[in-house]
Amino acid sequence: MCDSCGCNVTAGNRHLIEDNGPLATVDAGTTAVTILQDLLSENNLQARHNRQHFAKHQVLAINLMSSPGAGKTALLEATIDALKDRYAIAVIEGDLETENDARRIRAKGVPAVQITTGSACHLDAHMVHDALHQLDLAALDLLFIENVGNLVCPASFDLGHHRNVVLLSIPEGDDKPAKYPVMFRAADLMVLSKSELLPVMDDFSPTQAEHYLRQLANPAPVISLSAKTGRGMQDWLHWLTQEIEAHRARLHNGDNTRPVIAADGIRFHAAQRPSAVRLGPL
Amino acid sequence: MHELSVCQGLLRQVKQIALEHRATAVEKIYLQIGPLAGVEPALLQAAFPIASADSLAAQAQMVIRAMPIRVHCRRCHADTEASLNNLTCADCGDWETELLSGDELLIERIEMQTPQ
């Protein structure tokens, strides 16, 4: 977040600090400092540092978010099976307790670092940085950060990653984007997972789920897949490989990239937003 | 759920600014929070006395300005009010809008007692 160029001053708050605005005056006996600094600036500074690590080693980092049990680990297992001969992959696992998910990933033959957060409901940039020290970034192409299963808090913390993927599993219901707007607004890609259940859970409408996502003004593509049967996996693998290539091309041009929405207000730099993130619906 | 840790981060920043101004006490902390920021103002208020205990800001009042959700329509160029789960244009109904306001999570201003 740039604090020196005034980019925290937005159309929403400019009137507050302009002449005669409520913040333009100072009470007697006290010193007032107008700041407009992001509340999460400590986290965001660390996130920027993490992003520099990734850029140095040409790693694409993907933040995978969903409710607990939506199938993040199963999707990662299937993805590793499909791509590990082509790309060097590693996973950072976030859970409140246990090494279970990291074990599942390691069984696929790729490095996995488990972060157990205790009672914390999300990963933050500092936790991810600690985990990065246990990985050889120079040997990697693709890093998945499997966030704590939670549709609320993980959306508010930038980890230094490049893309947000949000899973919505069929049993959860198609109105999740309307119920958890902060999370789904941050998605660069929405994956409808466990699609093998669509025939038995026919009250889930993928069209309706996409409608709720568009109501959040989010242009992210929507992919319906089943990690179990493999149906739809090609669309996901295609999206991933396209993102890896686009990321490398951007780094080649000295440009880094960020998720479509970052909690520290990427909209302030909308003019600098790479056009590649403005993906249309599939 | 993460408001206490957000509050602790806030106080670290406030402390830094207070030290820079050699303040003896922090009186008021003004924040801007939009509904799309993912932080609940009421929970942040509840966490503040816990996070600020034994600090320069222990007696400080936290004032939260709730920011409205407003969007700009790329199609019809209208600026309209929107709601948390419906960011479409209120004029033409199009979903290709940009957020003008509503995801703020900012320290707006701090008032401190300083040595004259």
Interface residues (C-beta under 8 A of the other chain):
Chain A: N8 T10 A11 G12 N13 L16 L23 V26 D27 G29 T30 T31 A32 V33 T34 I35 L36 Q37 D38 L39 L40 S41 E42 N43 A120 C121 H122 D124 V152 C153 A155 S156 F157 P177 A178 K179 P181 V182 R185 Y212 R214 Q215 L216 A217 P219 I261 A263 D264 G265 R267 A270
Chain B: M1 H2 S5 V6 G9 L10 R12 Q13 I17 H21 A23 E27 K28 Y30 L31 Q32 G34 L36 A37 G38 V39 R65 M67 P68 R70 V71 H72 D79 L84 N85 N86 L87 T88 W95 E96 T97 E98 L99 L100 S101 G102 D103 E104 L105 L106 I107 E108 R109 I110 E111 M112 Q113 T114
